[in-house]
Each structure stands twice: as structure tokens, then as C-alpha cells.
Amino acid sequence: TLLVSPYQDHQVLKLACEDAARQQGVAFYYEDFRVGFRSAHQKARQLGIYCQNYCGCIYSEIERFKKKNNYARVS
């Protein structure tokens, strides 16, 4: 999911994945899948599939709740 997200820094992500692959002795194949992000989300909505607004890691979870709480304070 990281390689499809337009919100990720792909240069940093690619370097981290290449480094991890090298350490593990495996190949890492990079492709920029962001071109299909919008159409994939549109299709998911049409099919009634839930798409969360964060990647699921603890950092994005915290950021999501911070934004939610800031919005609640403003309104």
C-alpha cells in the first residue's frame, strides 16, 4: 500500500526498501503505482469497500487523531 499512496515520499521509501532488500539478500522491484490510486479508490467506493484515510502505522494513527481533534476544537 505504500507504493500506491500519493502521500508517501517515494524516493525515501525506495531507498529504504532497497537497503532492507540488500540486507536480507533479496531483490526489491520498484514501480510507481500511484497512477492507479484515484481510480482504485473510486472503484472501491462503487463496490462499497471501505478505504481508511491512513496507512495503519502508529504514526499515521496519531496524526489522524490530532487532525480530528484540531477540527473538533475549531468548529
Residue, then its C-alpha position, 0 to 999 in steps of 0.5 A: t500500500l505504500l507504493v500506491s499512496p500519493y502521500q508517501d515520499h517515494q524516493v525515501l521509501k525506495l531507498a529504504c526498501e532497497d537497503a532492507a532488500r540488500q540486507q536480507g539478500v533479496a531483490f526489491y522491484y520498484e514501480d510507481f503505482r500511484v497512477g492507479f490510486r484515484s481510480a482504485h479508490q473510486k472503484a472501491r467506493q462503487l463496490g462499497i469497500y471501505c478505504q481508511n484515510y491512513c496507512g495503519c502505522i502508529y504514526s499515521e494513527i496519531e496524526r489522524f487523531k490530532k487532525k480530528n481533534n484540531y477540527a473538533r476544537v475549531s468548529 
